[in-house]
Amino acid sequence: MQRISLLLCLLLCLAKLANSSMAIEPPCARPLTLGWTHWPPYQYIDTEKIFTGLDIDIMMAMAKDTGCQIEYLELPWKRILKMIASGKIDLILGASITDERKEYANFSNPYRKEEVSLFVRKGESKKYHLDSLKDILIYDFILGVYSGVHYGEQFNRLTKRFNFKSQVQFLGNNTNNMKLLVRGRFDGTLEETYTAGHQIKENNLTGKIERYPLSPINTGDISIMFSKKTISINTINAHNKSLSALKENGTIERILEKYTLAPTNSSNNNTE
């Protein structure tokens, strides 16, 4: 009788172990389709025909960590969003979280910040002592920016002051502010931190522009967007776990540094 009881207990334990192992889903039961659009330096094909970019490098590191197979599909951004909503595409990178998008998508934890930095002509950082944007009021300093672009709440508040706004030039999105800066159209420009480095290289402006040592302005967090129709919470959790591991081991920091133009060192400037 005792042997039968032990045998029954053993069988029950084995059944529980089998059920628990069956309940653990793999992070990706099939290849995931990632929609992407030409958006250097985040997602693009370089001059050597290599698919690369800041976001792509991070995604490839995550795929290696999770074991997920990713299939990349290039499409216009608006079409990608519609296909995420319909479930024809599984995920996209470089996404800001909005209430509208929450209706059809879930999001990973943020993996980078959307930031803008101040850029001036090479060698001119030492001319100014700026602790914040409002300090341009101290100088005869003209700031060039793109009209309609979000540069953060501090910038929005400052532009409501006439004396600050009078020192700002608003230009169309089809202009190249980096080239205009070099030509002397204005004294400095605000540009997305990672985009700036790419623009400087692409326009052969290396050695002509420098990043002013002022802390970047955070304009929002960037995440991976997953279609609610096709991606389980288990898959999202696996990607969040991978993001945490890649942050802890320094992988994401190294990728970000690869695409960042470092600020100019100057003992005369405060970088708070």
LUMMAR-934815 format. One line per field, with one value per residue (C-alpha): residue number from 1; residue in three letters; x, y, z. Coordinates in steps of 0.05 Angstrom, whole numbers. Last residue first. Example, Ala and Ser with C-alpha at 12.3 -4.5 7.8 and 13.67 -1.06 7.14 Angstrom:
num	2 | 1;
residu	SER | ALA;
x	273 | 246;
y	-21 | -90;
z	143 | 156;
//
This chain:
num	272 | 271 | 270 | 269 | 268 | 267 | 266 | 265 | 264 | 263 | 262 | 261 | 260 | 259 | 258 | 257 | 256 | 255 | 254 | 253 | 252 | 251 | 250 | 249 | 248 | 247 | 246 | 245 | 244 | 243 | 242 | 241 | 240 | 239 | 238 | 237 | 236 | 235 | 234 | 233 | 232 | 231 | 230 | 229 | 228 | 227 | 226 | 225 | 224 | 223 | 222 | 221 | 220 | 219 | 218 | 217 | 216 | 215 | 214 | 213 | 212 | 211 | 210 | 209 | 208 | 207 | 206 | 205 | 204 | 203 | 202 | 201 | 200 | 199 | 198 | 197 | 196 | 195 | 194 | 193 | 192 | 191 | 190 | 189 | 188 | 187 | 186 | 185 | 184 | 183 | 182 | 181 | 180 | 179 | 178 | 177 | 176 | 175 | 174 | 173 | 172 | 171 | 170 | 169 | 168 | 167 | 166 | 165 | 164 | 163 | 162 | 161 | 160 | 159 | 158 | 157 | 156 | 155 | 154 | 153 | 152 | 151 | 150 | 149 | 148 | 147 | 146 | 145 | 144 | 143 | 142 | 141 | 140 | 139 | 138 | 137 | 136 | 135 | 134 | 133 | 132 | 131 | 130 | 129 | 128 | 127 | 126 | 125 | 124 | 123 | 122 | 121 | 120 | 119 | 118 | 117 | 116 | 115 | 114 | 113 | 112 | 111 | 110 | 109 | 108 | 107 | 106 | 105 | 104 | 103 | 102 | 101 | 100 | 99 | 98 | 97 | 96 | 95 | 94 | 93 | 92 | 91 | 90 | 89 | 88 | 87 | 86 | 85 | 84 | 83 | 82 | 81 | 80 | 79 | 78 | 77 | 76 | 75 | 74 | 73 | 72 | 71 | 70 | 69 | 68 | 67 | 66 | 65 | 64 | 63 | 62 | 61 | 60 | 59 | 58 | 57 | 56 | 55 | 54 | 53 | 52 | 51 | 50 | 49 | 48 | 47 | 46 | 45 | 44 | 43 | 42 | 41 | 40 | 39 | 38 | 37 | 36 | 35 | 34 | 33 | 32 | 31 | 30 | 29 | 28 | 27 | 26 | 25 | 24 | 23 | 22 | 21 | 20 | 19 | 18 | 17 | 16 | 15 | 14 | 13 | 12 | 11 | 10 | 9 | 8 | 7 | 6 | 5 | 4 | 3 | 2 | 1;
residu	GLU | THR | ASN | ASN | ASN | SER | SER | ASN | THR | PRO | ALA | LEU | THR | TYR | LYS | GLU | LEU | ILE | ARG | GLU | ILE | THR | GLY | ASN | GLU | LYS | LEU | ALA | SER | LEU | SER | LYS | ASN | HIS | ALA | ASN | ILE | THR | ASN | ILE | SER | ILE | THR | LYS | LYS | SER | PHE | MET | ILE | SER | ILE | ASP | GLY | THR | ASN | ILE | PRO | SER | LEU | PRO | TYR | ARG | GLU | ILE | LYS | GLY | THR | LEU | ASN | ASN | GLU | LYS | ILE | GLN | HIS | GLY | ALA | THR | TYR | THR | GLU | GLU | LEU | THR | GLY | ASP | PHE | ARG | GLY | ARG | VAL | LEU | LEU | LYS | MET | ASN | ASN | THR | ASN | ASN | GLY | LEU | PHE | GLN | VAL | GLN | SER | LYS | PHE | ASN | PHE | ARG | LYS | THR | LEU | ARG | ASN | PHE | GLN | GLU | GLY | TYR | HIS | VAL | GLY | SER | TYR | VAL | GLY | LEU | ILE | PHE | ASP | TYR | ILE | LEU | ILE | ASP | LYS | LEU | SER | ASP | LEU | HIS | TYR | LYS | LYS | SER | GLU | GLY | LYS | ARG | VAL | PHE | LEU | SER | VAL | GLU | GLU | LYS | ARG | TYR | PRO | ASN | SER | PHE | ASN | ALA | TYR | GLU | LYS | ARG | GLU | ASP | THR | ILE | SER | ALA | GLY | LEU | ILE | LEU | ASP | ILE | LYS | GLY | SER | ALA | ILE | MET | LYS | LEU | ILE | ARG | LYS | TRP | PRO | LEU | GLU | LEU | TYR | GLU | ILE | GLN | CYS | GLY | THR | ASP | LYS | ALA | MET | ALA | MET | MET | ILE | ASP | ILE | ASP | LEU | GLY | THR | PHE | ILE | LYS | GLU | THR | ASP | ILE | TYR | GLN | TYR | PRO | PRO | TRP | HIS | THR | TRP | GLY | LEU | THR | LEU | PRO | ARG | ALA | CYS | PRO | PRO | GLU | ILE | ALA | MET | SER | SER | ASN | ALA | LEU | LYS | ALA | LEU | CYS | LEU | LEU | LEU | CYS | LEU | LEU | LEU | SER | ILE | ARG | GLN | MET;
x	488 | 542 | 573 | 621 | 687 | 727 | 709 | 704 | 663 | 602 | 607 | 573 | 531 | 519 | 571 | 556 | 485 | 510 | 559 | 505 | 459 | 511 | 532 | 519 | 463 | 429 | 431 | 402 | 345 | 329 | 328 | 278 | 235 | 239 | 217 | 161 | 136 | 136 | 98 | 48 | 30 | 40 | -8 | -70 | -41 | 13 | 78 | 112 | 185 | 200 | 225 | 218 | 205 | 232 | 294 | 337 | 411 | 457 | 497 | 568 | 557 | 562 | 612 | 609 | 662 | 709 | 663 | 616 | 619 | 543 | 533 | 581 | 548 | 479 | 496 | 522 | 461 | 411 | 436 | 426 | 362 | 381 | 379 | 418 | 470 | 498 | 453 | 458 | 533 | 547 | 565 | 498 | 461 | 494 | 472 | 403 | 388 | 321 | 262 | 232 | 220 | 256 | 241 | 295 | 299 | 328 | 262 | 229 | 272 | 253 | 180 | 171 | 124 | 185 | 214 | 156 | 159 | 235 | 227 | 171 | 214 | 240 | 178 | 185 | 133 | 184 | 255 | 304 | 359 | 383 | 410 | 458 | 474 | 487 | 455 | 389 | 424 | 420 | 348 | 374 | 407 | 474 | 504 | 572 | 587 | 649 | 683 | 632 | 656 | 713 | 672 | 607 | 550 | 505 | 454 | 425 | 358 | 337 | 289 | 306 | 327 | 304 | 237 | 199 | 162 | 97 | 28 | -11 | -81 | -115 | -48 | -30 | -83 | -63 | 9 | 75 | 133 | 160 | 231 | 222 | 164 | 129 | 84 | 62 | -3 | -38 | -89 | -63 | 9 | -8 | -38 | 25 | 69 | 29 | 41 | 116 | 127 | 149 | 211 | 199 | 249 | 240 | 263 | 279 | 274 | 330 | 318 | 391 | 408 | 343 | 358 | 426 | 394 | 342 | 394 | 435 | 371 | 352 | 420 | 425 | 443 | 425 | 490 | 490 | 561 | 534 | 488 | 419 | 376 | 343 | 363 | 416 | 381 | 306 | 289 | 227 | 219 | 166 | 187 | 156 | 167 | 189 | 148 | 138 | 175 | 189 | 178 | 116 | 122 | 56 | 83 | 139 | 88 | 43 | 102 | 126 | 55 | 48 | 116 | 94 | 29 | 64 | 113 | 56 | 19 | 81 | 92 | 20 | 26 | 91 | 57 | 0;
y	1416 | 1422 | 1488 | 1518 | 1554 | 1491 | 1470 | 1400 | 1399 | 1354 | 1283 | 1269 | 1207 | 1148 | 1100 | 1126 | 1100 | 1030 | 1028 | 1049 | 995 | 941 | 963 | 896 | 925 | 960 | 897 | 856 | 906 | 907 | 831 | 828 | 879 | 837 | 775 | 813 | 835 | 764 | 739 | 797 | 766 | 797 | 788 | 832 | 879 | 899 | 915 | 984 | 986 | 1046 | 1118 | 1166 | 1241 | 1311 | 1307 | 1368 | 1350 | 1377 | 1437 | 1426 | 1456 | 1404 | 1424 | 1443 | 1455 | 1397 | 1347 | 1386 | 1338 | 1339 | 1265 | 1268 | 1328 | 1301 | 1234 | 1269 | 1313 | 1256 | 1228 | 1291 | 1317 | 1387 | 1456 | 1508 | 1560 | 1627 | 1641 | 1648 | 1643 | 1596 | 1539 | 1548 | 1547 | 1481 | 1451 | 1480 | 1444 | 1471 | 1428 | 1431 | 1506 | 1556 | 1591 | 1641 | 1653 | 1715 | 1754 | 1693 | 1704 | 1778 | 1763 | 1710 | 1655 | 1624 | 1609 | 1566 | 1524 | 1516 | 1491 | 1444 | 1407 | 1420 | 1397 | 1413 | 1458 | 1507 | 1481 | 1519 | 1571 | 1608 | 1679 | 1701 | 1773 | 1748 | 1749 | 1726 | 1662 | 1645 | 1622 | 1558 | 1535 | 1539 | 1579 | 1613 | 1632 | 1648 | 1582 | 1543 | 1581 | 1535 | 1497 | 1531 | 1518 | 1459 | 1455 | 1387 | 1352 | 1287 | 1231 | 1181 | 1109 | 1038 | 1055 | 995 | 958 | 982 | 954 | 972 | 983 | 1032 | 1052 | 1085 | 1139 | 1152 | 1164 | 1127 | 1148 | 1095 | 1085 | 1012 | 975 | 910 | 854 | 876 | 852 | 858 | 911 | 964 | 948 | 951 | 1021 | 1044 | 1015 | 1052 | 1118 | 1104 | 1086 | 1013 | 970 | 899 | 866 | 793 | 780 | 712 | 712 | 679 | 728 | 752 | 750 | 784 | 837 | 852 | 857 | 905 | 950 | 953 | 967 | 1025 | 1058 | 1044 | 988 | 951 | 948 | 972 | 1001 | 1071 | 1056 | 1025 | 1059 | 1055 | 1101 | 1146 | 1155 | 1144 | 1101 | 1063 | 999 | 947 | 887 | 819 | 768 | 697 | 645 | 619 | 680 | 686 | 610 | 595 | 566 | 529 | 465 | 465 | 474 | 418 | 369 | 386 | 377 | 309 | 287 | 306 | 268 | 206 | 208 | 216 | 157 | 114 | 133 | 115 | 48 | 32 | 47 | 0;
z	-306 | -359 | -337 | -388 | -378 | -367 | -438 | -466 | -530 | -527 | -555 | -621 | -606 | -652 | -624 | -554 | -559 | -579 | -522 | -472 | -499 | -489 | -419 | -384 | -342 | -401 | -443 | -385 | -374 | -448 | -450 | -392 | -428 | -491 | -454 | -421 | -489 | -514 | -452 | -460 | -527 | -595 | -653 | -645 | -593 | -643 | -608 | -604 | -581 | -537 | -539 | -480 | -488 | -502 | -459 | -468 | -473 | -418 | -442 | -466 | -535 | -591 | -643 | -716 | -769 | -756 | -790 | -836 | -895 | -903 | -887 | -827 | -795 | -809 | -775 | -713 | -711 | -716 | -650 | -609 | -642 | -663 | -631 | -669 | -653 | -675 | -734 | -810 | -803 | -862 | -813 | -779 | -845 | -863 | -797 | -803 | -868 | -892 | -912 | -842 | -850 | -806 | -740 | -720 | -645 | -612 | -614 | -580 | -518 | -509 | -526 | -473 | -496 | -531 | -462 | -440 | -503 | -496 | -425 | -446 | -496 | -566 | -604 | -678 | -712 | -741 | -742 | -699 | -706 | -644 | -650 | -595 | -578 | -508 | -439 | -469 | -490 | -416 | -425 | -457 | -393 | -357 | -414 | -409 | -482 | -523 | -504 | -545 | -607 | -629 | -682 | -697 | -648 | -631 | -574 | -559 | -569 | -536 | -550 | -496 | -503 | -487 | -457 | -428 | -482 | -511 | -526 | -589 | -616 | -568 | -537 | -603 | -593 | -521 | -544 | -529 | -574 | -621 | -645 | -664 | -696 | -680 | -705 | -774 | -808 | -741 | -764 | -716 | -731 | -805 | -797 | -760 | -815 | -868 | -833 | -829 | -902 | -911 | -904 | -878 | -831 | -809 | -738 | -707 | -631 | -591 | -534 | -528 | -602 | -619 | -566 | -595 | -664 | -638 | -606 | -670 | -710 | -665 | -673 | -747 | -795 | -859 | -898 | -970 | -964 | -967 | -908 | -906 | -854 | -786 | -728 | -759 | -806 | -816 | -876 | -851 | -812 | -799 | -758 | -773 | -718 | -734 | -698 | -626 | -599 | -525 | -516 | -475 | -405 | -394 | -424 | -372 | -317 | -344 | -348 | -279 | -251 | -286 | -258 | -188 | -196 | -221 | -162 | -112 | -143 | -140 | -67 | -51 | -88 | -50 | 17 | 0;
//
